[in-house]
Amino acid sequence: MAPNKNETIEKTKIVLTEGKDALYFAVNIINHFDIPYIQVVDSGGVNNLTNSLETFKKRENYEIVDSMLILRDAETDFDAAFRSVTDSLQSVGLSAPSKTFQFFDGANPRTAIALFPAFGKDENGNITSENGTLEDLCWSIISEKPEIPCIESFLNDVEKSSSIKLRRPHKNKLHSYLSATNQYVGMKIGEATKIGAWGWTHPKMQNFVELLRQM
């Protein structure tokens, strides 16, 4: 599967992602678990979602779409991120679910929202609502590897010695890990996902796998 932002609608199940990392993360999960009925499309940045949805609804074959999943980072405010997506859906006349990781049924298309990192589930079986990003999800999966304390110490030393505050520590940590391996050095998140860097069967991956299969 080699999706691009302007590709033709060919499937009835659509995942709209925020950026290339999330796009290829979703694509590689779909390919690995052989879920062939889903098409992944890059919606651009978070500020472009409303315009992207309006444009997407005008594409040829839009009428065949019966399920749509919006996939993006929660960033620093989970509630604000969720409201932003629901507002975008409603502003273009689409249904919006009341919480993440569940489909709004009874509408056409059905809609769902998934916000990274979504580490796990609470005691009631609900997906946890946490601030963060795709990188935070990936980092949490590898956090018990023996080299992780060395990477954290290295980044702390960089900040102390340079007097520069790392503005995107989630990216710095994850890419430092990738660069410190023989197998993943030089790879982006999607490329590392393709060859199983985060572990296909890790419990923290299963929320997304289950939601994709529900489409």
C-alpha positions in Angstrom: 0.0 0.0 0.0 1.5 3.4 -1.0 -1.1 6.1 -0.1 -0.8 9.7 -1.1 -2.8 12.8 -0.1 -4.7 13.0 -3.3 -5.4 9.4 -4.1 -8.8 8.2 -5.4 -11.3 6.8 -2.9 -11.2 3.0 -3.6 -12.4 1.5 -0.3 -15.4 1.9 2.0 -13.4 2.2 5.2 -11.2 5.3 5.5 -8.6 6.3 8.1 -7.7 10.0 8.0 -4.3 10.7 9.7 -2.4 13.7 10.9 0.9 13.6 9.0 3.1 11.0 7.4 4.3 9.3 10.6 0.7 8.5 11.7 -0.1 7.6 8.1 2.6 5.0 7.8 2.1 3.8 11.3 -1.5 2.9 10.4 -0.6 1.6 7.0 1.9 -0.9 8.4 -0.5 -2.1 11.1 -3.1 -2.7 8.5 -0.7 -4.5 6.3 0.8 -6.6 9.1 -2.6 -7.8 10.4 -4.0 -8.2 6.8 -6.9 -5.8 7.1 -7.4 -5.2 3.4 -10.6 -3.3 3.4 -9.2 0.0 4.8 -7.7 2.9 2.9 -5.4 5.4 4.7 -5.3 9.1 3.7 -3.2 12.0 5.1 -5.4 14.8 6.2 -2.5 17.2 6.8 -1.9 19.1 10.0 -4.3 19.4 12.9 -5.3 22.9 11.8 -6.3 21.6 8.3 -8.8 18.9 9.4 -12.0 20.9 8.6 -10.8 21.9 5.2 -9.5 18.4 4.5 -12.9 16.9 5.4 -14.7 19.3 3.2 -12.3 18.5 0.3 -12.5 14.8 1.0 -16.4 14.8 0.8 -16.1 16.2 -2.7 -13.9 13.4 -4.0 -15.1 11.0 -6.6 -16.6 7.8 -5.0 -17.1 9.5 -1.6 -20.6 8.0 -1.5 -19.1 4.5 -1.0 -17.5 5.4 2.3 -19.4 3.9 5.2 -16.8 4.1 8.0 -14.3 6.9 8.8 -11.6 7.0 11.6 -9.8 10.2 12.5 -6.3 9.5 13.9 -4.2 12.2 15.5 -2.1 13.1 18.6 -3.7 14.3 21.8 -0.7 16.7 22.2 -0.7 18.7 25.5 -4.5 18.7 26.0 -6.5 15.6 25.3 -9.9 17.2 25.8 -9.1 20.1 23.5 -7.8 17.8 20.8 -11.0 15.7 21.0 -13.2 18.8 20.9 -11.2 20.0 17.9 -11.9 16.8 15.9 -15.6 16.6 16.9 -16.0 20.3 15.9 -14.4 19.6 12.5 -16.7 16.6 11.9 -19.8 18.5 12.9 -18.9 21.6 10.9 -18.9 19.6 7.7 -22.2 17.7 8.5 -20.7 14.5 9.8 -21.5 12.7 13.0 -19.2 12.8 16.0 -18.8 10.1 18.7 -19.1 11.1 22.4 -15.7 9.5 23.3 -12.6 8.1 21.6 -12.2 4.6 20.3 -15.9 4.0 19.7 -17.9 4.4 16.5 -20.9 6.7 16.1 -23.3 4.2 14.6 -26.5 4.9 12.9 -25.0 7.5 10.6 -23.4 7.2 7.1 -20.5 7.2 7.4 -19.9 5.9 10.8 -17.2 7.9 12.5 -14.6 7.3 15.3 -11.7 9.3 16.8 -8.5 7.8 18.1 -6.0 10.0 19.9 -2.4 8.9 20.6 -0.9 7.8 22.9 -3.8 5.7 24.3 -1.6 3.5 26.5 -4.2 1.2 27.8 -7.6 0.7 29.5 -8.9 1.5 32.9 -10.5 -0.9 35.4 -13.8 -0.5 33.5 -12.3 -1.4 30.1 -12.4 2.2 28.8 -9.5 3.5 26.7 -7.4 5.9 28.9 -7.5 9.6 28.1 -3.9 10.9 28.1 -2.0 13.8 26.7 0.8 12.9 24.3 1.7 11.7 20.8 2.4 8.7 18.7 6.1 9.0 19.8 4.9 8.7 23.4 3.1 5.5 22.6 6.1 4.0 20.8 8.4 5.1 23.7 6.2 3.5 26.3 6.4 0.2 24.4 10.2 0.1 24.4 10.6 1.8 27.8 11.9 -1.3 29.6 14.7 -2.0 27.1 18.1 -1.9 28.8 19.5 0.9 26.7 16.7 3.4 27.6 18.4 4.8 30.8 21.5 5.5 28.7 19.4 7.4 26.2 17.7 9.4 28.9 21.0 10.2 30.6 22.5 11.3 27.3 19.6 13.7 26.5 19.8 15.1 30.0 23.5 15.8 29.6 22.8 17.5 26.2 20.4 19.9 27.9 22.8 20.6 30.8 25.9 21.1 28.7 24.2 23.2 25.9 21.8 25.1 28.1 19.2 24.4 25.4 15.8 23.1 26.4 14.7 20.3 24.1 11.3 21.4 22.9 10.2 18.0 21.6 11.6 15.5 24.0 9.2 12.8 22.8 10.8 13.0 19.4 14.3 13.4 20.7 14.0 10.2 22.9 12.5 8.0 20.3 14.9 9.0 17.5 17.8 8.6 19.8 16.7 5.1 20.5 16.3 4.3 16.8 19.7 5.8 16.0 21.4 3.7 18.7 20.4 0.4 17.0 21.8 -1.4 14.1 18.4 -2.4 12.8 16.5 0.9 13.0 19.2 3.6 12.6 18.2 6.3 10.1 14.5 5.2 10.0 11.4 7.3 10.6 8.6 6.0 12.8 6.6 4.5 10.0 9.6 2.7 8.6 10.5 1.3 12.0 6.9 0.2 12.5 7.0 -1.7 9.3 9.7 -4.1 10.6 8.1 -4.4 14.1 10.2 -2.0 16.1 7.4 -1.6 18.7 6.2 -5.2 18.8 3.2 -6.2 16.9 1.5 -8.1 19.8 2.4 -5.6 22.5 -0.8 -4.8 24.6 -0.4 -1.1 24.0 -0.8 -1.7 20.3 -4.0 -3.6 20.6 -6.4 -0.6 21.1 -5.6 0.5 17.6 -5.7 -3.0 16.0 -9.1 -3.7 17.6 -10.5 -0.3 16.4 -9.3 -0.9 12.9 -10.9 -4.4 12.8 -14.2 -2.8 14.0 -14.4 -0.7 10.9 
